[in-house]
Amino acid sequence: MDMQTSFLDRLFESGLLIDTGVDGLYGRSGQFEDVITAFERLIDTFGGADGAEAMRFPPGMNRALFEKSGYMKSFPQLAGTVHSFCGSDLDHMSLLQCMEVGDDWTKDQKATDIVLTPAACYPLYPTVAKRGNLPAKGGLFDLQSYCFRHEPSKDPARQQLFRMREYVCMGTEQHVTDFRQTWMDRGVEMMKHLGLDVTIDVANDPFFGRAGKMMVNNQRDQNLKFELLIPITSTANPTACMSFNYHQDSFGLKWGLNLEDGSVAHTACVGFGLERIALALFHHHGLDVKQWPASVRKTLWG
């Protein structure tokens, strides 16, 4: 915790991150954004020739589709919903009185049809399913979105609102697992160009509750998730900066994603935690980008 707080304080003092008074909710400086923009260009350099279809969704998604996704079964502790005032004049007066005396003014808010997007790919699957069967070569999609996960922390690498860049591949089992392996290799190469030491290890999602323990074991036993880890606030517990996920046919079955021959599509994705990668660069090379190694600057800015 001391290392986390110390790094966070230095980021605040340098102006790279801006304190909002809420753990895990930060503003970013122009310099911080320049690093993320440059890193996204590097992603494009490695993946641009693959011909992915780019889509950009807002950081909120359709609540009915979110419910169908099953997210609340697995990760209720991370979800964020959007509530609004839907009352009368009298209700409004009551709300203002609550605020005036410091009572809970949110208790009568009602859920809207929007929830905060938990991962960039969640709105993609129903969107693609509506098009009908995928072409023979499957599908490849390029996504980027702010995402929300309710896990307030002093660790600057564990933010509640953060950006995720993703490539999602849909096709046969062989096609999507080859895609995942390609990006695992690319991920290591990208980080080598950036002067970052990484490890790749089998991983699991933070499934909730007793039933979640079985899902964790299942995910690990089948090597469904790998993470690219970089030390940021701890060398003993490095931070996952990229993830490589094979969903088998679970999303294909859930959303009705089928290949040209009618068989159920398998899916895989690679995710980049953009703030985390920027933080890894600032942690390893210093808070002043002008002092970064020339090779790293050349990789990012030419």
Secondary structure by P-SEA (a helix, b strand, c coil): caaaaaaaaaaaaacccccccccccccccaaaaaaaaaaaaaaaaaccccbbbbbbbcccccaaaaaaacccccccccbbbbbbbbccaaaaaaaaaaaaacccccccccccccccccccccccaaaaaaaccccccbbbbbbccbbbbcccccccccccbbbbbbccccccaaaaaaaaaaaaaaaaaaaaaacbbbbbbbbccccccaaaaaaaaaaaaaccbbbbcccccccccccccbbbbbccaaaaaacccccccccbbbbbbbbbaaaaaaaaaaaacccccccccaaaaaaccc
